[in-house]
């Protein structure tokens, strides 16, 4: 077979020969989308100058630095989020992205605000998972006023669209969790609710949707007052043990925030794992094992690869002058022991 030529490449890419020559020479007057189309065509036909085209396309992409601030590094979910974001940044085609991911051990508003401000000094956009607090919001407003895009990841920071948001529709998540209890429990009963911290807007919306479903469709259930775990497994274990002791007739446990490992430990040690319907969030090694051994009934999970792509893509668009709110609502996934 003969070696593909420049006219062959132009035909495959749907551009003129002159455009291909401009791409090969690195001319400035070629749109990035056109360069990428020529590169894709070169890859498809095995064009001999592919390496040169790839170098020209790479050089034409904007170079951006993004910062990400996630919760505690020992939580498997946030490690998985970090890995997904790093993969999405490496695979981004619209820009060359340098990603800096940091974790918050100290979740106090003052520390969160200070870490966000420090991270923003070196970035064109930042992405943060945090509780809503006036100290944090003031810091993020200062960052945004400097022209640095701020994205809320997983948990919204504002109901008004003040900050871009990438995550689930948490009201729907709560209602879906309630639907699960209403249809899986053999009869109406008491449902315990564990929240991480009501200042996380996603958890607040989860509970709102959860309660609204029961009011509308399953009023026979008794929803106990939510108990805060402060995102800590040890606290979740203690609170779950207390729930089980105070309510021997507990029919279900809804784990709406952090601490699932502790809640599961309490259920297993009590001997009641598998006897109580348990719904929680995000598929990790911990929740996967719990689904398999029957300690958990259902897991509602973020589609991490898509979540990460939407976050990185939104930050690229916001950093390259594309106006408008870059909020992206991603669908959630549902897992039982039968489909993992």
C-alpha positions as CSV (number, residue, x, y, z in Angstrom):
1,X,0.0,0.0,0.0
2,X,1.2,3.5,-0.9
3,X,2.0,5.9,1.9
4,X,-0.8,8.4,2.5
5,X,-0.1,11.9,1.2
6,X,-1.1,15.4,2.1
7,X,-4.0,15.4,-0.4
8,X,-5.2,12.1,1.2
9,X,-5.1,13.7,4.6
10,X,-6.9,16.8,3.4
11,X,-9.7,14.6,2.0
12,X,-9.9,12.4,5.1
13,X,-10.2,15.5,7.3
14,X,-12.6,17.3,5.1
15,X,-10.3,20.4,4.7
16,X,-8.2,22.0,2.0
17,X,-4.6,21.0,1.2
18,X,-3.6,24.5,2.2
19,X,-5.2,24.0,5.7
20,X,-3.2,20.8,6.2
21,X,0.0,22.6,5.2
22,X,-0.8,25.3,7.7
23,X,-1.3,22.7,10.4
24,X,1.9,21.0,9.5
25,X,3.8,24.3,9.6
26,X,2.3,25.4,12.9
27,X,0.6,28.5,11.4
28,X,-1.3,30.5,14.0
29,X,-4.4,31.1,11.8
30,X,-5.9,27.7,12.2
31,X,-8.6,27.0,14.8
32,X,-7.8,24.3,17.4
33,X,-10.9,22.3,16.4
34,X,-9.6,22.1,12.8
35,X,-6.1,21.1,14.0
36,X,-7.7,18.3,16.1
37,X,-9.8,17.2,13.1
38,X,-6.6,16.9,11.0
39,X,-4.9,15.0,13.8
40,X,-7.7,12.5,14.1
41,X,-7.7,12.0,10.3
42,X,-3.9,11.5,10.4
43,X,-4.3,8.9,13.1
44,X,-7.0,7.1,11.1
45,X,-5.1,6.9,7.8
46,X,-1.6,6.4,9.2
47,X,-0.2,9.6,7.9
48,X,3.6,9.7,8.1
49,X,3.7,13.2,9.7
50,X,1.4,12.3,12.6
51,X,4.0,13.1,15.3
52,X,4.5,16.6,13.9
53,X,0.8,17.2,13.8
54,X,0.4,16.0,17.4
55,X,3.1,18.4,18.5
56,X,1.5,21.3,16.7
57,X,-1.9,20.6,18.2
58,X,-0.4,20.2,21.7
59,X,1.4,23.5,21.3
60,X,-1.8,25.3,20.2
61,X,-3.8,24.2,23.2
62,X,-4.1,26.6,26.2
63,X,-2.1,25.5,29.2
64,X,-4.1,25.7,32.4
65,X,-3.6,24.9,36.0
66,X,-6.6,23.8,38.1
67,X,-6.8,23.2,41.9
68,X,-9.1,20.7,43.6
69,X,-9.8,20.6,47.3
70,X,-11.5,17.4,48.6
71,X,-12.4,16.0,52.0
72,X,-10.4,13.7,54.1
73,X,-7.8,11.6,52.2
74,X,-8.5,8.4,54.2
75,X,-12.0,8.2,52.8
76,X,-12.0,5.8,49.8
77,X,-14.7,7.8,48.0
78,X,-12.5,11.0,47.8
79,X,-9.5,9.0,46.7
80,X,-11.6,7.6,43.9
81,X,-12.8,11.1,43.0
82,X,-9.2,12.3,42.9
83,X,-8.1,9.5,40.6
84,X,-11.1,10.1,38.2
85,X,-10.2,13.8,38.1
86,X,-6.6,13.1,37.3
87,X,-7.6,10.8,34.5
88,X,-10.0,13.3,33.0
89,X,-7.3,16.0,33.2
90,X,-4.8,13.8,31.4
91,X,-7.3,12.9,28.7
92,X,-8.6,16.5,28.1
93,X,-8.2,17.5,24.5
94,X,-9.3,21.2,24.7
95,X,-6.3,22.2,26.9
96,X,-3.2,21.0,28.5
97,X,-4.3,20.7,32.1
98,X,-2.0,20.6,35.1
99,X,-4.1,19.4,38.1
100,X,-3.2,19.9,41.7
101,X,-5.4,17.8,44.1
102,X,-5.3,18.5,47.9
103,X,-7.3,17.0,50.8
104,X,-8.7,18.6,53.9
105,X,-7.9,16.8,57.2
106,X,-9.2,19.8,59.2
107,X,-12.7,20.6,58.0
108,X,-13.1,23.8,60.0
109,X,-14.4,26.7,58.0
110,X,-11.3,28.8,58.8
111,X,-8.9,26.1,57.5
112,X,-11.1,25.4,54.4
113,X,-11.1,29.1,53.5
114,X,-7.3,29.4,54.0
115,X,-6.6,26.4,51.9
116,X,-8.9,27.5,49.1
117,X,-7.3,31.0,49.0
118,X,-3.8,29.5,49.0
119,X,-4.7,27.0,46.2
120,X,-6.3,29.8,44.1
121,X,-3.0,31.8,44.0
122,X,-1.6,29.3,41.5
123,X,-4.7,28.3,39.5
124,X,-7.0,29.5,36.8
125,X,-9.9,27.6,38.4
126,X,-10.6,25.7,41.5
127,X,-13.0,22.9,42.4
128,X,-14.0,22.3,46.0
129,X,-16.1,20.0,48.1
130,X,-17.1,21.8,51.3
131,X,-19.8,22.6,53.8
132,X,-21.6,25.9,53.4
133,X,-20.3,28.5,55.9
134,X,-20.1,32.3,55.8
135,X,-16.3,32.2,56.2
136,X,-15.9,29.7,53.3
137,X,-18.3,31.6,51.1
138,X,-16.6,34.9,51.7
139,X,-13.2,33.4,50.7
140,X,-14.7,31.8,47.6
141,X,-16.3,35.1,46.6
142,X,-12.9,36.8,46.9
143,X,-11.4,34.2,44.7
144,X,-14.1,34.6,42.1
145,X,-13.7,38.4,42.2
146,X,-10.1,37.9,41.0
147,X,-11.4,36.2,37.8
148,X,-10.7,32.7,39.0
149,X,-13.6,30.3,38.4
150,X,-14.9,28.5,41.4
151,X,-16.7,25.1,41.0
152,X,-18.6,23.3,43.8
153,X,-18.1,19.5,43.4
154,X,-20.7,17.0,44.7
155,X,-22.2,19.5,47.2
156,X,-23.7,22.7,46.0
157,X,-22.6,26.0,47.6
158,X,-25.4,28.2,46.4
159,X,-29.0,27.8,45.4
160,X,-28.7,30.9,43.2
161,X,-26.1,29.7,40.7
162,X,-23.5,32.0,42.3
163,X,-20.9,29.2,41.9
164,X,-20.7,26.6,39.2
165,X,-21.8,23.1,40.4
166,X,-21.0,19.6,39.1
167,X,-22.9,16.8,40.8
168,X,-26.2,15.1,41.2
169,X,-29.7,16.4,41.7
170,X,-29.7,15.6,45.4
171,X,-33.4,16.1,45.9
172,X,-34.0,13.3,43.5
173,X,-31.3,11.2,45.2
174,X,-33.2,11.6,48.5
175,X,-36.6,10.7,46.9
176,X,-35.1,7.6,45.2
177,X,-33.6,6.5,48.6
178,X,-37.0,6.9,50.1
179,X,-38.6,4.9,47.3
180,X,-36.2,2.1,48.0
181,X,-37.2,1.9,51.7
182,X,-40.9,2.1,50.8
183,X,-40.7,-0.8,48.4
184,X,-38.1,-3.0,50.1
185,X,-39.2,-2.9,53.7
186,X,-41.7,-5.7,54.3
187,X,-43.9,-3.3,56.3
188,X,-43.8,0.3,57.4
189,X,-41.5,1.0,60.4
190,X,-38.9,3.3,61.9
191,X,-36.1,4.6,59.6
192,X,-33.0,6.0,61.2
193,X,-31.1,8.8,59.4
194,X,-27.4,9.5,59.7
195,X,-26.2,12.8,58.2
196,X,-22.6,13.9,58.1
197,X,-23.2,17.6,58.6
198,X,-26.3,19.6,57.7
199,X,-24.1,22.4,56.4
200,X,-23.4,20.2,53.4
201,X,-26.1,21.3,51.0
202,X,-26.2,18.0,49.2
203,X,-27.0,16.2,52.5
204,X,-29.6,18.8,53.4
205,X,-31.3,18.3,50.0
206,X,-31.1,14.5,50.3
207,X,-33.0,14.7,53.5
208,X,-35.6,17.1,52.1
209,X,-36.3,14.9,49.1
210,X,-36.3,11.8,51.4
211,X,-38.9,13.2,53.7
212,X,-41.0,14.6,50.9
213,X,-41.4,11.2,49.3
214,X,-42.6,9.6,52.6
215,X,-45.1,12.4,53.2
216,X,-46.5,11.9,49.7
217,X,-46.4,8.2,49.2
218,X,-45.6,6.3,52.4
219,X,-46.9,8.1,55.5
220,X,-47.0,4.9,57.5
221,X,-43.2,5.0,58.1
222,X,-41.7,6.8,61.1
223,X,-38.7,8.9,60.2
224,X,-36.4,9.5,63.2
225,X,-34.6,12.8,63.7
226,X,-31.3,12.8,61.8
227,X,-28.1,12.3,63.7
228,X,-24.9,14.0,62.7
229,X,-21.8,11.8,62.3
230,X,-19.5,14.8,61.5
231,X,-18.2,12.7,58.6
232,X,-16.4,10.4,61.1
233,X,-16.6,6.6,61.1
234,X,-16.1,6.4,64.8
235,X,-19.0,8.7,65.5
236,X,-21.2,6.9,63.0
237,X,-20.5,3.6,64.7
238,X,-21.4,5.0,68.1
239,X,-24.5,6.7,66.8
240,X,-25.6,3.5,65.0
241,X,-25.1,1.4,68.1
242,X,-27.3,3.9,70.0
243,X,-30.0,3.8,67.4
244,X,-30.0,0.0,67.5
245,X,-30.2,0.0,71.3
246,X,-32.9,2.6,71.5
247,X,-35.0,1.2,68.7
248,X,-34.9,-2.6,68.6
249,X,-37.8,-2.4,66.0
250,X,-35.7,-0.3,63.6
251,X,-36.7,-1.2,60.0
252,X,-34.2,0.8,58.1
253,X,-31.1,2.9,58.2
254,X,-30.4,5.7,55.8
255,X,-26.7,6.8,55.7
256,X,-26.9,10.2,54.0
257,X,-23.3,11.4,54.8
258,X,-19.9,10.2,55.8
259,X,-19.1,7.4,58.2
260,X,-20.6,4.4,56.4
261,X,-17.7,2.2,57.5
262,X,-18.6,2.8,61.2
263,X,-22.3,2.3,60.6
264,X,-21.6,-1.0,59.0
265,X,-19.3,-2.1,61.8
266,X,-22.1,-1.4,64.3
267,X,-24.6,-3.4,62.3
268,X,-22.3,-6.4,61.9
269,X,-21.3,-6.4,65.6
270,X,-25.0,-6.2,66.7
271,X,-25.9,-9.3,64.6
272,X,-28.6,-7.3,62.8
273,X,-26.8,-6.9,59.5
274,X,-29.0,-8.1,56.8
275,X,-32.1,-7.8,58.9
276,X,-32.4,-4.0,58.4
277,X,-32.7,-2.3,55.1
278,X,-29.7,-0.1,54.6
279,X,-29.3,2.5,51.9
280,X,-26.1,4.6,51.5
281,X,-24.0,6.4,48.9
282,X,-21.2,5.6,46.5
283,X,-19.7,2.4,45.4
284,X,-16.3,1.8,47.1
285,X,-14.5,-1.3,48.3
286,X,-16.3,-0.8,51.6
287,X,-19.9,-0.5,50.2
288,X,-19.3,-3.2,47.6
289,X,-18.3,-5.7,50.3
290,X,-21.3,-4.7,52.3
291,X,-23.7,-5.2,49.4
292,X,-22.1,-8.6,48.8
293,X,-22.5,-9.8,52.4
294,X,-26.0,-8.3,52.8
295,X,-25.1,-5.6,55.3
296,X,-26.3,-3.0,52.7
297,X,-29.3,-3.2,50.6
298,X,-28.8,-0.5,48.0
299,X,-26.1,2.0,47.0
300,X,-26.7,5.2,45.1
301,X,-23.5,6.3,43.4
302,X,-21.9,9.1,41.5
303,X,-20.7,8.1,38.0
304,X,-17.2,9.2,38.8
305,X,-15.7,9.1,35.2
306,X,-18.5,11.3,33.9
307,X,-18.4,13.6,37.0
308,X,-14.7,14.2,36.5
309,X,-15.0,14.8,32.8
310,X,-17.8,17.4,33.4
311,X,-15.8,19.1,36.1
312,X,-12.6,19.3,34.0
313,X,-14.5,20.4,30.9
314,X,-16.4,23.1,32.8
315,X,-13.2,24.5,34.3
316,X,-11.6,24.6,30.8
317,X,-14.6,26.4,29.4
318,X,-14.7,28.9,32.3
319,X,-11.0,29.5,32.1
320,X,-10.9,30.1,28.3
321,X,-13.5,32.9,28.2
322,X,-16.7,30.9,27.5
323,X,-19.4,32.8,29.4
324,X,-22.4,31.4,31.2
325,X,-22.9,29.0,34.1
326,X,-21.0,25.8,33.7
327,X,-23.2,23.8,36.1
328,X,-23.6,20.2,35.1
329,X,-26.1,17.7,36.7
330,X,-24.9,14.2,36.3
331,X,-27.2,11.1,36.6
332,X,-26.7,8.7,39.5
333,X,-26.2,5.0,39.4
334,X,-28.0,2.4,41.5
335,X,-26.3,-0.8,42.8
336,X,-27.5,-3.9,44.6
337,X,-25.7,-7.1,45.2
338,X,-27.2,-8.4,42.0
339,X,-25.6,-5.9,39.6
340,X,-22.1,-5.2,40.9
